Amino acid sequence: MKKIFKRLFASALIAVCVLTAIPVYAAAQTEEVRAVYLGVLDYGTETSANKDNFIHRFYADGEEIRLPVSSEGDYAVQNGLQEGYLYDLTLKNSEVISAVSPKADGEGKITAAGENHVTVGGKAFSFTEVYEISNQSAGAAQVFRVSAEDLKAGETVRIYGETVYLTFVAEPYRAPVSGTPGLKTLKNLLATALEPVGTTLYVYGGSWDWQDSRSANQAMTIGLPQSWIDFFQQQDVDYDFKAEDEEHSYYPFGGWNQYYYAGADCSGYMGWTLYNVMHTADGTVSEEDGYVMGSTSMAGTLASKGWGSLSRNDRGDGAVMSGEFRPGDIFSLGGHVWMCVGVCDDGSIVFVHSNPSPNRKGSGQGGGGVQLSALNPQNDTDTDCEAYELVQRYMAEYYPEWNSRYEAGLRSYLQYAAFTDNEKSGRFSWDLHAVLTDPDGYADLGAEEILADLFGEKDAEFSDVAEDAWYADAVDWAAEHGIVEGYSDTAFGPNDPITREQMAAMLYRYAQYKGYDVSAKADLNKFTDADEISNYALEALQWANAEGLINGKGDGVLDPKGQATRAEAAAILTRFNEVVAE
């Protein structure tokens, strides 16, 4: 890294540093510095009341530096800082007055490495220095200078100029359902609400700003914030937002949370959803922007905006009558807020929210985040209801990684649909004429119909599959669950030979449907015909090759479009049963 620090420590300043035990970097009047943000000094002991005097830790040019950050403009600089990310800092009198995240010249997995160069994404980069960023747990962001020997094929890096950072790089993610920014329809509201499902973890105060007063930058980002995806993929089943060990917790034991950017709490998530429906471009932190607000009063606040109506009718036990809920309704209770996706024929409700899950697999401890859940008004917490069956199926089928960590959510109806003394709590229902429209007729659909439409599930009606064909039921089932696709809505091609990449795609989708681990990824650039792989089959073949299901044919050839023989199919299925389904 270019030497950009000017070490102008005057004797007086050195004396101050010694007396306070806080190393301070003495900058020139104005100076540019590139550094990794490490977080607040003494996080967990500092309190929110002392925000103006916080000391922030950075790493640059082989050393840690500690600097105050300007709070001018409502903490604009702090609202942009994220632990473990790189920034171009502007310093004035040893204070950070601006922080801009530079665009990496290259990022991803290393495919080849030498003494002074690496190949990433098919492009070769020369380097002079290598650093490793560690940001795997709360309060533990660190940077180390390492050697070129640590740059090995398969490792992930970010490259800036001639400096390589060995660090976490999230795998590309495409949500099964996503909304259209600024499209004010009921269907788009629900599609937008489902976009963060399965990839956004619960962080206390997540998507609130530094001041804990309104929307953070993430809650005014169009589309999924990359920091949410990064954070989710960095964690595993052991994630607990409120770990008893303060050094590994994302809960503000000291009254302040520096990890607000990493996920979303209930109101942060709902605020993000509303922003994406009501806006078409990223916003900035200001008094006027954003919809993150107190969860208990959110329903009433939205009604006061003229967006719809607030209802507090109950069934006699303090809970809302289930028949009154409609798709898109937002319900505020004490300390929480959620959105109704749809009501089932038996009166049970499918809803979506961000909440610590009490159903973490193997432990029952708190982690969780944005997920589909169910309410059963008839028997409160009885799992025997249509909504719970739907929630189980969709979370397992479309969010396999999430499903491997958390059980399907079933919440107490008497708690989740209960009123509080706060007059702004209750059920908010949209004005479907002046604010949102409903050209798709979603207001009259049940939960099962809505989910099937949102996830693009269609009844298989292939004209070339006879109803009495011996394989008709199998084709219908596989098409309904997204295991196979036809050439079109009406053509399936039942007698066509199957290619190796088609078989990989079918097995990959089936593994996802069953909730098996599909995280393994092989580098297919080792095959000379890798560029022949169809886009739809790329991830599937990366997984199938990594698991040893589909291997090369020798001489560096994968043959993705070659026909799979009966013998190959039998061998692949056997390996699938032994390796994946075991």
C-alpha angles and dihedrals in degrees: 000000000000111000103248103154120101108202101210100158108167117206092248092053092048089054091053091049092051093048094048097037088225115121109220125193113230108218129186118256091280124003141161119232131178111211145152114246111234101178139249121331111248094009109187093036101052114083133218090248089069098051094121090060101042117134114220126208123224134172124217139146095007099311144077116247127192121212141165116242124223116253093195114128097029097303092305093161095048091048089063100046119104124182115251095018127115122243140184101228128201112209127197119182091344092308127114107238099169139015124193124181109229122220113250117241088220139355139176139063122344112241096179134011135191138172094285107004141057133193117225125170091355093303127108119227128192118216141185102189136034128200132179120218116204115194107150103125140026115287093003106100108140138166126209132185107236137176132258088255088074091063103091134161111276095029117119122235144173116216126205114179107305095342122094121201115201100211147127116297117185120234114248110273130201117186115230088228126026136170135231114248113246096005103135102204131120092240092052091049090058093041090052092047090055095051095086093043113121097010107057119080126206114259119175105248090007112168093013113115129253090272091051087231109105144345122337121217089264092058089055096047117114106231127004112328110241090226090064091053093044092050095048094050091047092058133067139192090300093066110128117173091203104041114174088232102079092206090063099037131104091201118102101243087165093050098263135075121210092185097069089122095058101072144339136267119209098279092037090056094045090047090053091050093051093046092053092051095046099041140047102200138045114273136210131236111272140129091264101046131079137029103235108128142142108312096219093058100033096101093053093043092054089050090051088056088064092247095124144311137302119224127192099174112139138191095237101274097072095267130110118255105254093224090066095062117102132187111282095021112145118213125200119198131163106312097343143075132194141172127235114232095184148314122252127223091259092053096256117135133228110208139168128222146139112252140141105266118233087196104070106157113258097007115034091223126139122281119108133114136177110010144136113264138175139233123200111198092181100059101007102220099015111127092210097101138102095244093058092049090052093047092050093050098045096045091049096044102042103024105040097157092051091044090054089061104037139038119235111279122251116171133190110267092205089058102036097046096039127119126234132205088260105104091212093061121093138070120333115200122192126243097240094196110046102024109023127014128211108212090151094058093237093148089070098044129096125235094261093053092046095050093046090052096044092051093045095244113161133181107255110246103165112173091210094055111080116217091235095045113127089237098043096102091047092050092048092050095046093048093046092053095044095248094124134018131205126232085254139346089284106028122072104161098219094179097046118112115252122240126221092249091048090053091048090052093050094049091045093053091045091051089051090049091053093047095244121157108271097166096109112108129183126202104247094187086091087076119081092220097048090119089064093066114111115241093239091056101042099095091040093053092045088056096041092050093047090052092047093244097121118024134177124278096230134274089060094296122139097176096205094178095043117113117262109233122220088253092051091048091051092049092047093050091048092052090046091054093046100042110024106026096040 
